[in-house]
Amino acid sequence: GVYISARNAEPLADEAGLRSRVEFLTDSLCTGRASGTPGSIHAQASIARQFDASGLLPAGDSWFHGFRTLSGATAHNVVGILPGLGEKYVVVAAHFDHIGTLSGTLYPGADSNASGVAALLTLARMFQRMKELGKTYSHSIIFVALDGKEQSLGGSHHLWNEIAGGRIIDPKRHSPIRPADIDRMVNIDQVGGTEAPLRKSRPDYLMMLCEPENGRKDALLIANQSPEVNLDLGFDYYGSKDFTRVFYRSISDQKPFLDHGIPSVMFTSGITLRNNKAEDNAASLDYAILRRRVLAMFYYLVRVI
């Protein structure tokens, strides 16, 4: 086979594209993306259009996988699949919901988590470019924009329940994807901020939370050697075992997968003082550093699929 360098996908990770995706999701049209709102439906529709344009295939009859949140709202995950050659799958997910508009104040949720969705959509385009060039991967990738994170991880629990119930269908094989087929889960949650660096001198940082034995730290360390990436990496949450455990095991969307023994990874740039405030807006993110983080995640994924 022809060697096709993953560097061919780098131009698709561009600052302008990342910014435009974040700006759309944080626009007043999306009203802060609270589950079940018209603004959330605008966000879902845009994500599905971009999945379609990236050559992903819906997992079943529709891009949209509906469920009820704890508050009774109708929420929807958006699920698209990039088929690979083998029988294993990697789930790459980012939640798109946020807290919405409260008492007339829009909470745009740029870092939390329009940044992760912008990364997700960019990664889908990058893998599609590789496929267009003739690159094949052994694993299929299930790209998921999750709803209901703010409602006790409703979207990721629903995604797991659908997989466990055989309700996510491989579009090429027309057969259900089962838990045993899931090789790993990669969750992207808040990757656009630079306000809480690991070291003051390095705003260009990224944390990867994972199990030491199966997180494939080696893949990220190799990815980071690219001059285009070269981030200050951390493998715990600011050195705190307790906070690492909370973010990795309890309050983030990889939890249902971890609970069922699926190797899982979380990429994040951490909670900042802007979290859940009106000033978490598109202008507050660093798109040059977000681009480098997307490249790090892309090269990590290339190595694990």
C-alpha positions in Angstrom: 0.0 0.0 0.0 1.0 3.6 -0.5 2.2 5.4 2.6 -0.1 8.4 3.2 1.1 10.8 5.8 -1.3 12.0 8.4 0.2 15.4 7.9 -2.0 15.7 4.8 -4.9 16.3 7.2 -3.3 19.1 9.1 -4.6 22.0 6.9 -8.2 21.0 8.0 -7.3 21.9 11.5 -7.4 25.7 11.0 -8.0 28.5 13.4 -10.6 30.2 11.3 -12.7 26.9 11.0 -12.4 26.2 14.7 -13.5 29.8 15.5 -16.4 29.7 13.1 -17.7 26.5 14.7 -17.5 27.9 18.2 -19.1 31.2 17.1 -22.1 29.3 15.6 -22.6 27.2 18.7 -22.3 30.3 21.0 -24.5 32.5 18.8 -27.8 33.7 20.3 -29.5 31.5 17.7 -28.5 28.5 19.8 -29.7 30.2 23.0 -27.0 28.5 25.1 -27.9 25.0 23.9 -29.9 23.8 26.9 -31.4 20.3 26.2 -34.8 20.3 24.6 -34.8 24.0 23.5 -35.1 25.3 20.0 -31.5 26.6 20.3 -30.4 23.0 21.0 -32.2 21.8 17.8 -30.3 24.4 15.8 -27.0 23.1 17.2 -28.0 19.5 16.5 -29.0 20.2 12.9 -25.7 22.0 12.3 -23.7 19.2 13.8 -25.5 16.6 11.7 -25.0 18.7 8.5 -21.2 18.8 9.2 -21.1 15.1 10.0 -22.8 14.5 6.6 -20.4 16.8 4.8 -17.5 14.9 6.4 -18.6 11.7 4.9 -19.9 10.1 8.1 -22.8 7.7 7.9 -25.8 7.8 10.4 -25.9 4.8 12.8 -29.3 3.6 11.8 -32.2 5.6 10.3 -31.3 9.0 11.6 -28.4 11.1 12.9 -30.5 11.9 16.0 -30.9 9.5 18.9 -33.5 10.9 21.3 -34.0 10.4 25.0 -35.6 12.1 28.0 -33.4 14.0 30.5 -34.0 14.0 34.2 -36.0 17.2 33.9 -38.2 15.6 31.3 -36.8 17.5 28.3 -36.4 15.6 25.0 -32.7 15.6 24.1 -30.8 14.1 21.2 -27.3 12.7 20.7 -26.0 13.2 17.2 -24.2 10.0 16.0 -22.1 9.4 12.9 -19.8 6.6 11.9 -16.7 6.6 9.7 -16.3 2.9 8.7 -13.0 1.1 9.1 -11.8 -2.3 7.9 -11.8 -4.3 11.1 -14.5 -5.2 13.6 -13.6 -2.8 16.5 -14.8 0.7 17.1 -13.4 3.8 18.9 -16.0 6.3 20.3 -15.0 9.9 20.0 -17.4 12.2 21.9 -18.0 15.7 23.0 -21.1 17.1 24.7 -22.8 20.1 22.9 -25.4 21.0 25.5 -24.9 23.9 28.0 -27.0 25.7 30.6 -29.0 27.8 28.2 -30.5 31.2 28.8 -31.5 32.0 32.3 -33.4 35.2 33.3 -32.6 36.8 30.0 -28.9 36.1 30.3 -27.3 33.9 27.5 -24.7 31.4 28.8 -22.7 30.8 25.5 -20.6 27.9 26.8 -17.7 28.5 24.4 -15.1 26.5 26.3 -17.8 24.3 27.9 -18.2 22.7 25.5 -18.4 24.4 22.1 -14.6 24.0 22.0 -14.9 20.2 22.3 -17.6 20.0 19.6 -15.5 22.2 17.3 -12.6 19.8 17.9 -14.9 16.8 17.3 -16.2 18.2 14.0 -12.6 19.1 12.9 -11.4 15.6 13.7 -14.2 14.1 11.6 -13.1 16.2 8.6 -9.5 15.3 9.1 -10.2 11.5 9.1 -12.5 12.0 6.1 -9.6 13.7 4.2 -7.3 10.7 5.0 -10.0 8.4 3.7 -10.3 10.4 0.5 -6.5 10.1 0.0 -6.9 6.3 0.3 -5.8 5.8 3.9 -7.6 2.9 5.6 -7.8 2.3 9.4 -8.6 -0.9 11.1 -11.1 0.6 13.5 -14.3 2.4 12.7 -14.8 5.7 14.5 -18.1 6.5 16.1 -18.3 10.3 16.4 -20.9 11.5 18.9 -22.1 14.9 19.9 -23.7 14.2 23.3 -26.7 16.0 24.7 -27.8 16.0 28.4 -24.3 16.2 30.0 -25.7 19.0 32.3 -28.5 16.5 33.2 -26.4 13.8 35.0 -24.5 12.7 31.9 -27.9 11.8 30.2 -26.4 11.6 26.7 -23.5 9.3 27.5 -25.7 7.0 29.6 -28.2 6.9 26.7 -25.3 6.2 24.2 -24.1 3.3 26.4 -27.6 1.9 26.8 -28.1 2.0 23.0 -24.8 0.1 22.5 -25.7 -2.4 25.2 -29.2 -2.9 23.7 -27.8 -3.4 20.1 -29.5 -0.1 18.9 -26.4 1.5 17.3 -26.2 -0.1 13.8 -23.1 -0.3 11.7 -24.1 1.4 8.5 -21.8 -0.8 6.3 -22.5 -4.2 7.9 -26.1 -3.4 8.9 -25.4 -5.2 12.2 -25.6 -4.0 15.8 -22.5 -2.6 17.5 -22.1 -4.4 20.8 -20.2 -3.4 24.0 -17.5 -6.0 23.2 -16.8 -4.3 19.9 -15.9 -1.0 21.6 -12.1 -0.7 21.9 -12.0 2.6 23.6 -13.9 5.8 24.4 -12.3 9.3 23.9 -14.1 12.2 25.5 -13.3 15.8 24.6 -14.5 18.3 27.2 -13.3 21.9 27.5 -10.2 22.2 25.3 -10.3 25.9 24.2 -9.1 27.8 27.4 -5.7 28.9 28.5 -6.5 30.4 31.8 -5.7 27.5 34.1 -2.3 26.3 32.8 -0.3 23.5 34.4 2.6 25.9 34.6 2.3 29.7 34.4 4.9 29.9 31.7 3.0 27.5 29.4 -0.5 28.5 28.3 -0.1 25.8 25.6 -1.0 22.8 27.6 -3.3 19.8 27.5 -4.4 17.2 30.1 -5.2 13.6 29.3 -6.9 11.7 32.1 -6.7 7.9 31.6 -5.9 4.5 33.2 -2.1 4.1 33.2 -2.3 0.5 31.9 -4.6 1.2 28.8 -4.8 4.9 28.2 -2.0 4.8 25.6 -0.1 7.7 27.0 2.7 6.6 24.7 0.6 7.6 21.7 0.1 11.1 23.0 3.7 11.5 23.9 4.7 10.5 20.3 2.0 12.9 18.9 3.4 15.7 21.0 6.9 15.4 19.4 5.5 17.0 16.2 6.7 20.6 16.1 3.1 21.5 15.2 1.9 20.1 18.5 4.5 20.5 21.2 2.2 21.1 24.2 2.8 21.0 27.9 1.2 17.7 28.8 -0.4 16.6 32.1 -1.7 13.2 32.9 -3.6 14.1 36.1 -5.9 17.0 37.1 -3.3 19.5 38.4 -1.5 16.9 40.4 -4.5 16.1 42.6 -5.5 12.5 43.0 -8.9 13.4 44.4 -9.8 15.9 41.6 -8.4 13.5 39.0 -10.7 10.8 40.3 -13.8 13.1 40.3 -13.2 14.4 36.8 -12.2 11.0 35.4 -14.5 8.6 37.2 -17.6 10.6 38.2 -18.7 13.8 36.5 -17.6 13.5 32.9 -19.1 11.7 29.9 -16.6 8.8 29.8 -18.1 7.5 33.1 -20.7 5.0 31.7 -17.9 3.5 29.5 -15.4 3.3 32.4 -18.1 1.7 34.6 -18.4 -1.1 32.0 -14.7 -1.7 31.7 -14.1 0.2 28.4 -10.7 1.9 28.3 -11.5 5.6 28.3 -9.6 8.8 27.9 -10.6 12.4 28.7 -8.9 15.4 27.0 -9.4 18.7 28.8 -7.7 22.1 29.4 -9.5 22.3 32.8 -12.2 24.2 34.6 -11.6 28.0 34.6 -13.2 31.0 36.3 -15.3 31.6 33.2 -17.1 28.3 33.6 -20.9 28.6 33.6 -20.7 32.3 33.3 -21.9 34.7 30.5 -18.3 35.6 29.7 -17.5 32.0 28.5 -17.8 33.4 25.0 -16.2 32.7 21.6 -13.8 35.7 22.0 -12.3 34.2 25.2 -10.7 31.1 23.6 -7.2 30.8 22.1 -7.7 29.3 18.7 -4.0 28.9 17.9 -3.6 26.7 21.0 -7.0 24.9 20.3 -5.7 24.0 16.9 -2.5 22.4 18.4 -4.7 20.5 20.8 -6.8 19.2 18.0 -3.7 18.0 16.2 -2.5 16.3 19.4 -5.8 14.4 19.6 -5.8 13.6 15.9 -2.3 12.1 16.1 -3.2 10.3 19.2 -6.2 8.7 17.5 -4.2 7.8 14.4 -2.0 5.7 16.7 -4.8 3.9 18.6 -7.0 3.0 15.6 
